[in-house]
Amino acid sequence: MLYGTHATLKLLKVTSIPGSDYSNSNYIDGYRKQNAYIATQGPLPETFGDFWRMIWEQRSAIVVMMTKLEERSRVKCDQYWPSRGTETFGLIQVTLQDTVELATYCVRTLTLDKIGSSEKREVRQFQFTAWPDHGVPEHPTPFLAFLRRVKACNPPDAGPMVVHCSAGVGRTGCFIVIDAMLERIKHEKTVDIYGHVTLMRSQRNYMVQTEDQYIFIHDALLEAVTCGNTEVPARNLYAYIQKLTQVEPGENVTGMELEFKRLANTKAHTSRFISANLPCNKFKNRLVNIMPYESTRVCLQPIRGVEGSDYINASFIDGYRQQRAYIATQGPLAETTEDFWRMLWEHNSTIVVMLTKLREMGREKCHQYWPAERSARYQYFVVDPMAEYNMPQYILREFKVTDARDGQSRTVRQFQFTDWPEQGVPKSGEGFIDFIGQVHKTKEQFGQDGPISVHCSAGVGRTGVFITLSIVLERMRYEGVVDIFQTVKMLRTQRPAMVQTEDQYQFCYRAALEYLGSFDHYAT
């Protein structure tokens, strides 16, 4: 693909090498800033040296990579950075200092040394890993969080931001337009997507390649405008909560109520619940209105001749550092207990979190799906109770689970939190925070690679709070920022109604603040 000579970026000529000033890259203007970006193709092995030389010459501090190395078994981009240690590309030595892998993106910190120069420079590469192989992301929320993180890390005096995907036009164009338009909204409160895409195409052909990408740009900007930026530096959390709990001027509700109501704006179409609505599956749902989305539901291996045998009311949920880190599910019914054990086995989930008592307010909240005294058999699985530990706020039960078909066995640990009141939420977040820590510590010590399965009764309220706080607390430790709103919003794109009540939503804020209080260096 040739990209026109509009704003072609030329490298400094290397004496004696003809064509050494050519690069398949173009300057792209940002909002009120000339040459704010460099759009380029994914480097090829023969252009690695030129790519790093360009970053050095342009004094760029950020590289945005919008593709995985391979998609649908095809190479989309060659790995132009070292997996460990130092590699030399042409005149530039590149050293990998640090890699942090998160659920939807990866951050690599690299240092550059130019042969013959004593200057050292730091470059950060942000690789967005959640763009699907086909089409565009289903929701813009993870992409917007990624973009904010990139912006926060770009030093004001740095050279142009380098953005690439495979050909350097489609996803690259999306990133640049959304970033530029967010700047424009900040200063002018207007957008001109068509105008900016036209401007970009005058600087590099084919920028923003498909209609889907063009629509995604609109969706992302709409979400950014309607939701605003709810990310708060940890040190400002106390002041932010104070502000949220006051009645908004001209309204008779608090900022917290408004923020929680804004979450409900996303309405889900019935077409998103295909399996859950099948007649053969309806009786498996504890509540008729709480069902898993088709796109994130946990599938069981079908049993030949049994219609709907692949269905359970459970959803995969991304954690902070990895995709599908959790399964959010309802408290098993008597009829779905076998399916529950089948799910734990097939998805290698060896940690179960239970956030309810079996009965509350005189009604069944969850069927007792485990044996208390002696072993019991659930379809193919024999479950032996091994141990039970009564802690102040929870009970830990250990089971040996054996697949009767081949004799394989595993230990499954169940943490039942006993301190959640039957009505409302816990008075203090401290006990629940300790519980979250204990669960994750046990997972690190003993857990297999599979997800942590979390349930309450419907699998959205308390379950949503557990997963929200797990993500929020880890992010606070690593990034020093808190964003309850976007975290819950992200969870609700994966399972409806996560964090069900305003009470629970407010509890997430309170618990985050208490957690913060346990760190001296953040104390407000």
DALIN-V330248 format. One record per residue. N is the residue number from 1. OMEGA is omega in whole degrees, -180 to 180 (NA if undefined). D_LAST is the distance of its C-alpha to the last C-alpha in Angstrom with 1 decimal. Layout:
n=[N/N]
omega=[OMEGA/OMEGA]
d_last=[D_LAST/D_LAST]
//
This chain:
n=[1/2/3/4/5/6/7/8/9/10/11/12/13/14/15/16/17/18/19/20/21/22/23/24/25/26/27/28/29/30/31/32/33/34/35/36/37/38/39/40/41/42/43/44/45/46/47/48/49/50/51/52/53/54/55/56/57/58/59/60/61/62/63/64/65/66/67/68/69/70/71/72/73/74/75/76/77/78/79/80/81/82/83/84/85/86/87/88/89/90/91/92/93/94/95/96/97/98/99/100/101/102/103/104/105/106/107/108/109/110/111/112/113/114/115/116/117/118/119/120/121/122/123/124/125/126/127/128/129/130/131/132/133/134/135/136/137/138/139/140/141/142/143/144/145/146/147/148/149/150/151/152/153/154/155/156/157/158/159/160/161/162/163/164/165/166/167/168/169/170/171/172/173/174/175/176/177/178/179/180/181/182/183/184/185/186/187/188/189/190/191/192/193/194/195/196/197/198/199/200/201/202/203/204/205/206/207/208/209/210/211/212/213/214/215/216/217/218/219/220/221/222/223/224/225/226/227/228/229/230/231/232/233/234/235/236/237/238/239/240/241/242/243/244/245/246/247/248/249/250/251/252/253/254/255/256/257/258/259/260/261/262/263/264/265/266/267/268/269/270/271/272/273/274/275/276/277/278/279/280/281/282/283/284/285/286/287/288/289/290/291/292/293/294/295/296/297/298/299/300/301/302/303/304/305/306/307/308/309/310/311/312/313/314/315/316/317/318/319/320/321/322/323/324/325/326/327/328/329/330/331/332/333/334/335/336/337/338/339/340/341/342/343/344/345/346/347/348/349/350/351/352/353/354/355/356/357/358/359/360/361/362/363/364/365/366/367/368/369/370/371/372/373/374/375/376/377/378/379/380/381/382/383/384/385/386/387/388/389/390/391/392/393/394/395/396/397/398/399/400/401/402/403/404/405/406/407/408/409/410/411/412/413/414/415/416/417/418/419/420/421/422/423/424/425/426/427/428/429/430/431/432/433/434/435/436/437/438/439/440/441/442/443/444/445/446/447/448/449/450/451/452/453/454/455/456/457/458/459/460/461/462/463/464/465/466/467/468/469/470/471/472/473/474/475/476/477/478/479/480/481/482/483/484/485/486/487/488/489/490/491/492/493/494/495/496/497/498/499/500/501/502/503/504/505/506/507/508/509/510/511/512/513/514/515/516/517/518/519/520/521/522/523/524]
omega=[177/-168/179/-175/-173/-175/-175/-179/178/175/175/-178/172/-176/177/176/180/178/-176/178/-177/169/179/-175/177/170/175/179/174/177/-180/179/179/176/-179/-176/166/176/-176/177/173/-175/174/-179/-178/179/180/-178/180/-178/-179/177/179/-179/179/-177/-177/-178/179/-179/-175/170/177/-179/-172/-178/168/180/179/174/-177/178/175/179/179/-177/177/-179/-174/178/-179/176/174/176/-172/171/179/177/-178/-177/-172/173/-178/180/177/-179/-170/175/175/180/177/-173/-174/176/-175/179/177/177/-175/171/-179/172/177/-180/180/178/-179/-177/176/177/177/177/175/176/177/-180/178/-172/-174/174/-175/180/-180/170/-174/178/-179/180/-179/-173/-179/-179/-179/178/178/-177/179/-179/179/-178/-176/-175/-177/-178/-176/-176/-176/175/-177/176/-179/-178/177/169/176/178/178/179/-173/-179/177/178/179/-178/-175/-179/-178/180/-178/-179/176/175/-178/179/-178/-175/-173/-175/175/174/172/-175/-179/-179/-177/177/178/179/-179/-178/175/-180/176/-176/171/-178/-170/-165/-171/177/177/180/-180/178/-180/178/179/-179/-178/-179/178/179/-179/-178/-176/-176/-179/179/-176/180/-176/171/-174/-176/180/-172/-178/-179/-179/180/177/-178/-178/-175/176/179/-179/178/179/178/173/177/180/176/180/179/-180/-178/-180/179/-179/178/-173/-177/-177/180/-178/180/-178/-179/-179/-177/-170/-175/-176/-177/-180/-179/-177/-178/-172/-177/-179/180/-179/177/-175/-175/178/-176/179/172/179/-172/-177/-175/177/-179/174/177/-176/175/-173/176/179/-177/177/-176/178/-171/168/-179/-176/-177/171/179/177/174/180/-175/179/177/178/-180/-178/164/175/-175/178/172/-176/171/177/-176/-176/-177/179/179/-179/179/178/179/-180/-177/-174/-178/173/179/-174/177/179/178/-179/-171/-179/168/-179/177/174/-180/177/-180/177/178/-175/176/176/-171/-179/178/-178/-171/-175/-173/179/-179/176/-177/-178/-167/176/-177/180/175/-176/-175/176/-180/178/178/-179/-175/-179/174/176/177/177/-179/170/-178/-178/175/-175/-178/-177/176/178/177/-180/172/174/179/180/176/177/179/-172/-173/179/-177/-177/176/176/-174/178/-179/-178/-178/-169/-178/-178/178/178/180/178/-180/-179/-180/-176/178/179/179/180/-178/-169/-168/172/180/-173/-177/170/178/-176/175/168/175/179/179/177/-174/180/178/178/180/-180/-176/178/-177/177/-179/-175/-177/179/180/179/179/-172/-174/-178/177/-179/174/-178/-175/-177/179/180/180/179/179/-178/173/-177/175/-175/169/180/-169/-163/-173/178/175/-180/-180/180/178/178/178/-177/-178/179/-180/178/179/179/-180/-180/174/-180/-172/177/-170/-175/NA]
d_last=[54.6/55.0/52.4/54.3/54.1/51.9/49.0/49.9/47.8/50.1/49.3/50.6/54.2/54.8/58.2/61.0/59.1/60.5/58.0/55.0/53.3/53.2/50.2/49.8/46.7/46.1/43.7/42.1/40.7/37.2/36.1/37.3/37.3/40.5/40.6/37.0/38.0/40.7/42.2/44.2/45.9/44.8/46.2/49.5/50.4/52.7/50.0/47.1/47.9/48.1/44.8/42.9/44.9/43.8/40.1/40.8/42.9/40.6/37.5/35.7/32.3/32.1/34.7/34.4/36.8/37.6/40.0/40.5/43.1/45.5/45.8/48.7/50.2/50.5/49.0/46.7/45.4/46.2/43.6/43.2/40.6/41.0/40.0/39.2/39.8/41.6/44.2/46.2/47.0/49.5/48.1/44.5/43.0/40.1/37.9/35.6/32.4/30.4/30.7/28.1/29.8/27.9/29.7/30.7/30.5/30.6/29.1/31.3/30.5/33.7/34.9/38.1/40.7/43.8/47.0/48.1/44.8/42.2/39.3/36.8/34.7/32.0/32.6/30.6/32.6/31.2/33.7/33.4/35.2/35.1/37.8/40.7/44.1/45.7/44.5/40.9/37.7/38.0/34.5/32.7/29.1/29.0/30.6/28.1/25.2/27.3/28.0/24.4/23.6/26.7/25.9/22.4/24.2/27.1/26.9/28.0/31.0/32.3/35.7/36.6/34.8/37.5/37.9/40.6/41.8/45.4/47.5/44.6/45.3/44.2/40.7/40.1/41.1/38.8/35.7/36.7/37.6/34.4/32.3/34.4/34.5/30.7/30.6/33.4/31.7/28.6/31.0/34.0/33.1/36.4/37.6/40.9/41.1/44.9/44.9/42.4/44.3/47.5/46.1/44.9/48.3/50.0/48.0/48.4/50.8/49.8/46.1/44.7/47.6/47.8/47.5/45.0/42.7/43.2/42.3/39.2/38.0/38.3/36.6/33.6/33.3/33.8/30.9/28.6/29.6/29.5/26.2/24.4/21.5/18.8/17.1/13.4/11.5/9.1/6.1/7.5/8.2/6.8/8.7/11.4/12.1/12.3/14.8/16.6/17.3/19.0/22.7/23.6/25.8/29.4/28.7/28.7/26.2/22.5/20.9/20.3/24.0/25.1/23.1/24.6/28.0/27.8/27.8/31.2/32.9/34.2/37.5/39.4/43.1/45.4/46.8/43.5/44.4/48.0/48.2/46.2/48.7/51.9/54.1/54.2/50.4/49.5/50.0/47.4/44.5/43.0/42.0/44.1/41.3/39.0/40.6/39.7/40.2/43.2/41.4/38.8/40.8/41.5/45.3/47.5/50.7/53.4/56.0/59.4/61.0/58.0/56.6/52.8/52.5/49.8/47.5/44.5/41.8/39.1/37.0/35.7/32.0/30.3/27.4/24.9/27.2/30.6/32.7/34.1/31.6/31.9/34.7/33.7/36.6/37.9/38.8/42.4/45.3/48.4/50.1/47.4/46.7/49.0/47.4/43.9/45.3/47.1/43.9/42.0/45.0/45.7/42.2/41.6/38.6/38.4/35.1/35.0/32.1/33.2/30.8/33.4/36.1/39.6/40.1/37.7/38.8/42.3/42.4/42.6/39.3/40.5/43.8/43.9/44.4/44.6/47.3/46.4/49.3/51.7/51.6/52.0/53.1/51.5/53.9/54.0/51.2/51.7/48.5/48.6/46.0/45.2/42.4/40.0/36.9/35.3/31.6/29.5/28.1/30.5/34.1/34.9/38.5/40.4/43.4/46.1/47.2/50.5/52.2/55.7/57.2/56.6/55.2/51.9/49.0/45.2/42.6/40.3/37.3/36.1/32.7/32.9/29.7/30.9/27.9/27.7/29.1/32.3/30.8/27.3/24.4/22.9/20.8/18.1/17.4/17.3/21.1/21.5/19.0/21.0/24.2/23.3/22.7/26.0/27.9/26.9/27.5/30.9/31.7/31.1/33.3/36.1/35.7/38.3/37.4/37.6/34.8/32.9/34.6/32.4/33.9/33.5/36.3/36.4/34.1/31.7/29.4/27.8/29.0/27.1/23.8/24.5/25.2/22.4/19.8/21.8/21.6/18.0/16.6/19.1/18.2/14.5/15.7/18.3/17.1/13.3/13.9/14.3/17.3/18.4/21.1/22.9/22.7/24.4/26.8/27.8/28.5/30.6/32.7/33.7/34.2/34.4/32.0/29.4/26.6/29.1/27.5/24.7/23.6/23.3/21.5/18.9/18.7/17.8/14.7/13.8/14.7/12.8/9.5/10.9/11.9/8.6/7.7/10.9/10.0/8.9/8.8/6.2/3.8/0.0]
//
